[in-house]
Amino acid sequence: MNKPVLDIHDKPTPVHWLTLSLQHLFAMFGATILVPYLVGLSPAIALISSGIGTLAFLMITKWKVPAYLGSSFAFIIPIQTAQLEGGPGAAMIGSFMAGLVYGVVALIIKQAGYRWILKLLPPIVTGPVIIVIGLALSGTAIDMAMNNPVTGEYSMLHFSAALITLAATVIISVYGKGMLGMIPILAGIIIGYVYSLMIGIVDFSVVAKAAWFEMPEFILPVMDYDVRITLDLALLMIPVAVVTLSEHIGHQLVLGKVVGKDYIKDPGLHRSILGDGMGTMLSALIGGPPKTTYGENIGVLAITKIYSVYVIAGAAVIAIVFGFIGKVTALISSIPTPVMGGVSILLFGIIASSGLRMLVDNKIDFGNNRNLAIASVILVLGIGGAHLQLWVFNLEGMAIAAIAGVVLNLVLPGKPEVDENMFEN
């Protein structure tokens, strides 16, 4: 391990503090605002809730884990479905329930350890489910990229903005060096935005009219919606929340290797999972999307070797401040839909590819009919959009896929032994 420039509890000088925190803000910015853009929530609230969630995570993990919480892509389709059935309030209730799942799992881990998760969610289940999460969104990305958002019809002019954005993002992600290589999404959006200005598809008047200070559109329980917990919402959100636990564990393993700490033992996996869940619950209470630890910010830590939690906390505070700046919110809202579509093509593909990578890294043998059957069922049920209605509740495609994968893995013979050394750094 290389010696850190700033270790976990080292404080930077005020000037360096601001600069270093802005690096983390830029790293998470593009993806964090894209999720609310896709599901019809406020980007300003997404920024504020990411800051609040990150500060809560740092406190729960005893200021030992330098991780930033941004918007989770895994819940895009469940949130969209919940909104169609019950409006933004239903989406927030469902998001809160997802956070509660993390809290319950954290309590179980504290009492019973963490290895049972590996038996419930081995790579042959989580890998295909992650592929489903990415590919199920692919149609949305293509529609955003190709069509005129006003008429809904194909437009080569708008599609060109998406292609320029996509090309810029790919080139920067592959060839970008240093900090530039950590912000391909943000850089791609900026380049796509400039091109869109040149071809005349940006309405900049909203930015000119916006106030510098503006109260964001909070969505608060009781005040803005009635709190009604239904079985449909539980079945929509909980299976996805369970599967995304594997993503959280993976991030903690990578982060531990980067900073040279064993976060599974200290402060404990139960604390980091609880912190993640608390971030999601706090976000839901003010109208923000579910949260997850961001790999982009882990990449910043690896490059800069600055592991200070004070830098992460600084980025969280800046994100909260940005959420109240009307000009920033208006600028985000002025980004053309095709620009976001171009970025989404790459991002959703990366999500699917990360599921493939999980299968490859864990050497899943598809010559084994057991593995072939589990993966096949998950992929077709999830991507095909299967819908199951039983009595008073419904199960949507992604939830059915996740549940089917878990059940098949538990009941089919020939289940491999859990790798007991998986959590060793």
C-alpha positions as CSV (number, residue, x, y, z in Angstrom):
1,M,0.0,0.0,0.0
2,N,1.2,3.5,-0.8
3,K,1.4,5.9,2.2
4,P,-1.7,8.2,2.2
5,V,-1.3,11.9,1.7
6,L,-4.1,12.5,4.2
7,D,-5.2,9.6,6.4
8,I,-8.8,8.9,7.7
9,H,-8.8,11.5,10.4
10,D,-6.3,14.1,9.0
11,K,-7.7,17.6,8.5
12,P,-6.6,19.5,5.3
13,T,-5.9,23.2,5.3
14,P,-9.0,25.3,4.5
15,V,-8.0,26.0,0.9
16,H,-7.1,22.4,0.2
17,W,-10.2,21.3,2.0
18,L,-12.5,23.1,-0.5
19,T,-10.6,21.9,-3.5
20,L,-10.5,18.3,-2.4
21,S,-14.1,18.3,-1.5
22,L,-15.1,19.7,-4.8
23,Q,-13.3,16.8,-6.5
24,H,-15.6,14.4,-4.8
25,L,-18.7,16.5,-5.5
26,F,-17.8,16.5,-9.3
27,A,-17.2,12.8,-9.2
28,M,-20.7,12.0,-8.0
29,F,-22.5,14.9,-9.5
30,G,-23.4,13.5,-13.0
31,A,-24.8,10.2,-11.8
32,T,-26.6,11.7,-8.7
33,I,-28.6,14.2,-10.7
34,L,-29.3,11.7,-13.5
35,V,-31.5,9.4,-11.4
36,P,-34.0,12.1,-10.3
37,Y,-34.0,13.4,-13.9
38,L,-35.1,9.9,-15.1
39,V,-37.8,9.3,-12.4
40,G,-39.2,12.9,-12.2
41,L,-37.9,13.9,-8.9
42,S,-36.0,17.1,-8.0
43,P,-32.3,17.2,-8.8
44,A,-31.9,19.8,-6.0
45,I,-33.4,17.4,-3.5
46,A,-31.2,14.6,-4.8
47,L,-28.1,16.8,-4.0
48,I,-29.4,17.8,-0.6
49,S,-30.3,14.2,0.4
50,S,-27.0,12.9,-0.9
51,G,-25.2,15.3,1.4
52,I,-27.5,14.5,4.4
53,G,-27.2,10.8,3.8
54,T,-23.4,11.0,3.5
55,L,-23.1,12.9,6.8
56,A,-25.4,10.3,8.5
57,F,-23.3,7.4,7.1
58,L,-20.1,9.0,8.4
59,M,-21.6,9.4,11.9
60,I,-23.0,5.8,12.0
61,T,-19.7,4.4,10.9
62,K,-17.9,6.3,13.6
63,W,-16.1,8.6,11.1
64,K,-14.0,5.7,10.0
65,V,-15.3,4.9,6.4
66,P,-14.6,7.6,3.8
67,A,-17.6,6.8,1.5
68,Y,-20.0,9.1,-0.3
69,L,-23.6,8.3,-0.9
70,G,-25.2,9.2,-4.2
71,S,-28.5,8.3,-6.0
72,S,-29.0,4.5,-6.6
73,F,-29.7,3.4,-10.2
74,A,-31.0,0.0,-9.0
75,F,-34.3,1.5,-7.9
76,I,-35.2,3.5,-11.0
77,I,-37.8,1.1,-12.4
78,P,-39.4,0.4,-8.9
79,I,-39.7,4.1,-8.3
80,Q,-41.2,4.7,-11.8
81,T,-43.7,1.9,-11.2
82,A,-44.6,3.2,-7.7
83,Q,-45.2,6.7,-9.1
84,L,-47.5,5.3,-11.7
85,E,-49.5,3.5,-9.1
86,G,-49.5,6.0,-6.3
87,G,-47.7,9.2,-7.2
88,P,-44.4,10.5,-5.7
89,G,-45.6,9.8,-2.2
90,A,-45.8,6.0,-3.0
91,A,-42.3,6.2,-4.3
92,M,-41.0,7.8,-1.1
93,I,-42.8,5.3,1.1
94,G,-41.3,2.5,-1.0
95,S,-37.8,4.0,-0.7
96,F,-38.2,4.4,3.0
97,M,-39.1,0.7,3.2
98,A,-36.0,-0.2,1.2
99,G,-33.9,1.7,3.8
100,L,-35.7,-0.2,6.6
101,V,-34.6,-3.5,4.9
102,Y,-31.0,-2.4,5.2
103,G,-31.6,-1.6,8.9
104,V,-33.1,-5.0,9.6
105,V,-30.3,-6.8,7.8
106,A,-27.8,-4.7,9.8
107,L,-29.4,-5.9,13.0
108,I,-29.3,-9.5,11.9
109,I,-25.6,-9.2,10.9
110,K,-24.7,-7.7,14.3
111,Q,-26.2,-10.8,16.0
112,A,-25.6,-13.6,13.5
113,G,-22.6,-12.5,11.4
114,Y,-22.6,-11.8,7.7
115,R,-21.8,-15.1,5.9
116,W,-25.5,-16.0,5.6
117,I,-25.8,-13.2,3.0
118,L,-23.4,-15.1,0.7
119,K,-25.6,-18.2,0.9
120,L,-28.7,-16.2,0.1
121,L,-27.1,-14.0,-2.6
122,P,-24.3,-15.8,-4.4
123,P,-22.9,-14.3,-7.6
124,I,-25.1,-16.6,-9.8
125,V,-28.1,-14.7,-8.4
126,T,-26.8,-11.2,-8.0
127,G,-24.9,-11.1,-11.3
128,P,-27.9,-11.8,-13.5
129,V,-30.2,-9.5,-11.4
130,I,-27.7,-6.6,-11.9
131,I,-27.7,-7.4,-15.7
132,V,-31.5,-7.1,-15.6
133,I,-31.3,-3.7,-13.8
134,G,-29.1,-2.3,-16.6
135,L,-30.9,-3.8,-19.6
136,A,-34.4,-3.2,-18.4
137,L,-33.6,0.5,-18.6
138,S,-32.1,0.4,-22.1
139,G,-35.3,1.3,-23.9
140,T,-35.6,4.4,-21.8
141,A,-32.1,5.5,-22.7
142,I,-32.7,5.0,-26.4
143,D,-36.0,6.9,-26.4
144,M,-34.4,9.8,-24.6
145,A,-31.5,9.8,-27.0
146,M,-33.4,9.5,-30.4
147,N,-36.6,11.4,-30.0
148,N,-37.6,15.0,-29.8
149,P,-38.8,15.4,-26.2
150,V,-41.6,17.8,-27.2
151,T,-43.2,15.7,-30.1
152,G,-41.9,12.3,-29.1
153,E,-40.9,11.6,-32.7
154,Y,-37.5,10.6,-34.1
155,S,-35.1,13.6,-34.6
156,M,-31.7,13.3,-36.0
157,L,-30.8,16.7,-34.6
158,H,-31.6,15.6,-31.1
159,F,-30.0,12.2,-31.7
160,S,-26.8,14.0,-32.7
161,A,-26.6,15.6,-29.3
162,A,-26.9,12.2,-27.7
163,L,-24.2,10.7,-29.9
164,I,-21.8,13.6,-29.2
165,T,-22.4,13.2,-25.5
166,L,-21.9,9.4,-25.6
167,A,-18.7,9.7,-27.7
168,A,-17.3,12.3,-25.3
169,T,-18.1,10.3,-22.2
170,V,-16.6,7.1,-23.7
171,I,-13.4,8.8,-24.8
172,I,-12.9,10.5,-21.4
173,S,-13.7,7.3,-19.5
174,V,-11.2,5.4,-21.6
175,Y,-8.4,7.9,-22.1
176,G,-9.0,10.4,-19.3
177,K,-6.1,10.8,-16.9
178,G,-6.1,11.8,-13.2
179,M,-9.2,13.6,-12.0
180,L,-10.6,13.9,-15.5
181,G,-10.8,10.1,-15.7
182,M,-13.0,10.2,-12.6
183,I,-15.6,12.5,-13.9
184,P,-16.5,11.2,-17.4
185,I,-20.2,11.5,-16.8
186,L,-20.0,15.1,-15.7
187,A,-17.5,16.0,-18.5
188,G,-19.7,14.2,-21.1
189,I,-22.8,16.2,-20.0
190,I,-20.9,19.4,-20.2
191,I,-19.6,18.7,-23.7
192,G,-23.1,17.5,-24.8
193,Y,-24.6,20.7,-23.3
194,V,-22.2,23.0,-25.2
195,Y,-23.0,21.1,-28.4
196,S,-26.7,21.4,-27.7
197,L,-26.3,25.2,-27.3
198,M,-24.6,25.3,-30.7
199,I,-27.5,23.5,-32.4
200,G,-30.2,25.5,-30.6
201,I,-32.0,22.9,-28.5
202,V,-31.3,24.4,-25.1
203,D,-33.8,26.7,-23.4
204,F,-31.4,28.9,-21.3
205,S,-34.2,31.4,-20.3
206,V,-35.0,29.3,-17.2
207,V,-31.5,29.8,-15.9
208,A,-31.7,33.6,-16.5
209,K,-35.0,33.8,-14.6
210,A,-34.0,31.7,-11.7
211,A,-33.2,33.2,-8.3
212,W,-29.8,32.6,-6.7
213,F,-31.4,31.3,-3.6
214,E,-34.5,29.1,-4.0
215,M,-36.3,26.7,-1.7
216,P,-36.3,23.2,-3.3
217,E,-39.4,21.2,-3.9
218,F,-39.4,19.0,-0.8
219,I,-41.9,16.1,-0.7
220,L,-42.8,15.6,2.9
221,P,-44.9,12.8,4.5
222,V,-48.4,13.8,5.8
223,M,-48.0,17.3,4.4
224,D,-47.7,16.3,0.7
225,Y,-49.0,12.8,0.7
226,D,-50.8,10.3,3.0
227,V,-48.7,7.5,4.4
228,R,-50.1,4.3,3.3
229,I,-48.0,1.1,3.4
230,T,-49.2,-1.6,1.0
231,L,-48.1,-5.1,0.2
232,D,-47.6,-4.1,-3.4
233,L,-45.0,-1.5,-2.5
234,A,-43.2,-3.9,-0.2
235,L,-43.0,-6.5,-2.9
236,L,-41.8,-3.9,-5.4
237,M,-39.0,-2.5,-3.3
238,I,-37.8,-5.1,-0.9
239,P,-36.4,-7.7,-3.3
240,V,-34.3,-5.0,-5.1
241,A,-33.1,-3.7,-1.7
242,V,-32.0,-7.2,-0.7
243,V,-30.1,-7.8,-4.0
244,T,-28.3,-4.4,-3.8
245,L,-26.8,-5.5,-0.5
246,S,-24.2,-7.3,-2.6
247,E,-23.2,-4.1,-4.2
248,H,-22.7,-2.5,-0.8
249,I,-20.5,-5.3,0.3
250,G,-18.5,-5.1,-2.8
251,H,-17.9,-1.4,-2.4
252,Q,-16.8,-2.0,1.2
253,L,-14.3,-4.6,0.1
254,V,-12.8,-2.4,-2.6
255,L,-12.7,0.6,-0.3
256,G,-11.0,-1.4,2.4
257,K,-8.3,-2.5,0.0
258,V,-7.8,1.1,-1.2
259,V,-7.3,2.6,2.2
260,G,-5.7,-0.4,3.9
261,K,-8.5,-1.0,6.4
262,D,-10.7,-4.0,7.2
263,Y,-14.1,-2.3,7.2
264,I,-16.0,-5.6,7.5
265,K,-14.6,-5.9,11.0
266,D,-14.1,-2.3,12.1
267,P,-16.4,-0.4,12.3
268,G,-18.3,-3.5,11.1
269,L,-20.4,-4.4,8.0
270,H,-23.5,-3.9,10.1
271,R,-22.7,-0.3,10.7
272,S,-21.9,0.5,7.0
273,I,-25.2,-1.2,5.9
274,L,-27.1,0.7,8.6
275,G,-25.5,3.9,7.4
276,D,-26.5,3.2,3.8
277,G,-30.1,2.4,4.9
278,M,-30.3,5.5,7.1
279,G,-29.2,7.6,4.1
280,T,-32.0,6.1,2.0
281,M,-34.6,6.7,4.7
282,L,-33.6,10.3,5.3
283,S,-33.6,10.9,1.6
284,A,-37.2,9.4,1.3
285,L,-38.4,11.7,4.1
286,I,-37.6,14.8,2.0
287,G,-38.4,13.5,-1.5
288,G,-35.0,12.1,-2.7
289,P,-34.2,8.8,-4.4
290,P,-32.6,5.8,-2.5
291,K,-28.9,6.1,-1.8
292,T,-25.8,3.9,-2.3
293,T,-22.1,4.2,-1.8
294,Y,-20.5,5.5,-5.0
295,G,-17.6,3.7,-6.8
296,E,-16.7,7.0,-8.5
297,N,-15.7,8.5,-5.1
298,I,-13.7,5.4,-4.2
299,G,-11.8,6.0,-7.5
300,V,-11.0,9.5,-6.4
301,L,-9.6,8.1,-3.1
302,A,-7.4,5.7,-5.0
303,I,-6.0,8.4,-7.3
304,T,-5.4,11.2,-4.8
305,K,-4.6,8.9,-1.8
306,I,-6.5,11.4,0.4
307,Y,-8.7,9.3,2.6
308,S,-9.8,12.0,5.1
309,V,-13.4,11.8,6.2
310,Y,-13.3,15.6,6.6
311,V,-12.9,15.9,2.8
312,I,-16.0,13.6,2.3
313,A,-18.0,15.6,4.8
314,G,-17.0,18.8,3.1
315,A,-18.3,17.4,-0.2
316,A,-21.6,16.5,1.5
317,V,-22.0,20.1,2.9
318,I,-21.3,21.6,-0.5
319,A,-23.9,19.3,-2.1
320,I,-26.5,20.5,0.4
321,V,-25.6,24.2,-0.3
322,F,-25.8,23.6,-4.1
323,G,-29.4,22.2,-3.6
324,F,-30.5,25.7,-2.4
325,I,-28.9,27.6,-5.3
326,G,-31.7,28.2,-7.8
327,K,-29.3,28.9,-10.7
328,V,-27.7,25.5,-10.2
329,T,-31.1,23.8,-10.2
330,A,-32.3,25.7,-13.2
331,L,-29.0,24.9,-15.1
332,I,-29.6,21.2,-14.4
333,S,-33.2,21.3,-15.6
334,S,-32.1,23.0,-18.8
335,I,-29.9,20.0,-19.8
336,P,-31.6,18.6,-23.0
337,T,-33.1,15.1,-22.7
338,P,-31.0,13.7,-25.5
339,V,-27.8,14.7,-23.6
340,M,-29.0,12.7,-20.6
341,G,-30.0,9.9,-23.0
342,G,-26.5,9.7,-24.4
343,V,-25.0,9.4,-21.0
344,S,-27.6,6.9,-20.0
345,I,-26.7,4.6,-22.9
346,L,-23.3,4.1,-21.4
347,L,-24.3,4.1,-17.8
348,F,-27.0,1.5,-18.1
349,G,-24.7,-0.6,-20.2
350,I,-22.1,-0.4,-17.5
351,I,-24.6,-1.5,-14.9
352,A,-25.4,-4.6,-17.0
353,S,-21.7,-5.2,-17.7
354,S,-20.9,-5.1,-14.0
355,G,-23.2,-8.0,-13.6
356,L,-21.4,-9.9,-16.3
357,R,-18.1,-9.0,-14.6
358,M,-19.4,-10.4,-11.3
359,L,-20.0,-13.7,-13.1
360,V,-16.6,-13.7,-14.7
361,D,-14.7,-12.7,-11.6
362,N,-16.3,-15.5,-9.6
363,K,-15.6,-18.0,-12.4
364,I,-19.3,-19.1,-12.7
365,D,-19.4,-22.2,-14.8
366,F,-22.2,-22.1,-17.4
367,G,-21.4,-25.6,-18.5
368,N,-23.2,-26.4,-15.2
369,N,-27.0,-26.7,-16.0
370,R,-27.8,-25.5,-12.5
371,N,-26.1,-22.1,-13.1
372,L,-27.5,-22.0,-16.6
373,A,-31.1,-22.5,-15.4
374,I,-30.8,-19.9,-12.6
375,A,-29.3,-17.2,-14.8
376,S,-31.7,-17.9,-17.7
377,V,-34.8,-17.6,-15.6
378,I,-33.7,-14.4,-13.9
379,L,-32.8,-12.7,-17.3
380,V,-36.0,-13.6,-19.1
381,L,-38.4,-12.8,-16.2
382,G,-36.6,-9.5,-15.5
383,I,-35.9,-8.2,-19.0
384,G,-39.2,-9.5,-20.4
385,G,-41.1,-7.6,-17.7
386,A,-43.1,-10.5,-16.2
387,H,-46.0,-9.4,-14.1
388,L,-47.6,-11.6,-11.5
389,Q,-51.0,-10.8,-9.8
390,L,-52.1,-12.9,-6.9
391,W,-55.2,-11.9,-4.9
392,V,-54.5,-8.4,-3.6
393,F,-50.9,-7.9,-4.5
394,N,-48.7,-7.6,-7.7
395,L,-45.2,-8.6,-8.4
396,E,-43.3,-6.7,-11.1
397,G,-40.6,-8.1,-13.4
398,M,-37.4,-7.2,-11.5
399,A,-38.9,-8.3,-8.2
400,I,-40.1,-11.6,-9.7
401,A,-36.6,-12.1,-11.2
402,A,-34.8,-11.5,-7.9
403,I,-37.2,-13.7,-5.9
404,A,-37.0,-16.5,-8.5
405,G,-33.2,-16.4,-8.5
406,V,-33.0,-16.7,-4.7
407,V,-35.6,-19.5,-4.6
408,L,-33.9,-21.5,-7.4
409,N,-30.5,-21.2,-5.8
410,L,-31.9,-22.5,-2.5
411,V,-33.9,-25.4,-3.8
412,L,-31.8,-26.7,-6.7
413,P,-29.2,-29.4,-5.8
414,G,-25.5,-28.9,-6.2
415,K,-25.2,-25.6,-4.5
416,P,-21.4,-24.7,-4.2
417,E,-19.8,-24.0,-0.8
418,V,-19.5,-20.4,0.3
419,D,-16.1,-18.9,0.0
420,E,-15.1,-18.3,3.6
421,N,-12.2,-16.1,2.6
422,M,-14.2,-13.7,0.4
423,F,-14.0,-10.9,3.0
424,E,-10.3,-11.2,3.6
425,N,-8.3,-8.2,2.3
